[in-house]
Amino acid sequence: MSKERESYDFWTKYKRFASTEILLYIIMIVGIILGIIIFS
């Protein structure tokens, strides 16, 4: 039971980090696309 609880806490923490990471990746991808459009 305690192990399941630990993994649950881990996933709640990980989801919080993942959402910010996804936002950063989206910003990076948009920036790269804009850079290609500007420099081409």
N, C-alpha and C positions, 0 to 999 in steps of 0.2 A: 504493500500500500504506500509506504513512504517513498519508494522509488518512483511510482507513478506521479506522486505529488511533485517530486523534484523535476521530473521531465516536463510536467505541466507548467511549473514556474519558469523553466528554461524556455519553453516555447512562447510564453507570453512576453518574456524579455526579448527573445529573438525576433518576434513579429514587429515589435516597436523599432528595432534596429533595421529590419528588412524594409519597412515602409520608407524610412529616410534614405536608405541605400538606393531603393528603386527611384525615388525622386532625383537623387544625384545622378544616377545613370541616365534618366530621361533628359536632364539638363545637359549632360555631357553629349549625348547623341544629337540633341537639337543644336548645340554649339558646333559640333563637327559638321553637321549638314549645312548650317549657315556659313561656316568657314569655307566649305567646298563651293557653295553657290557664289560667295563673294570673290574667291580667288580664281574661279574658273572663267 
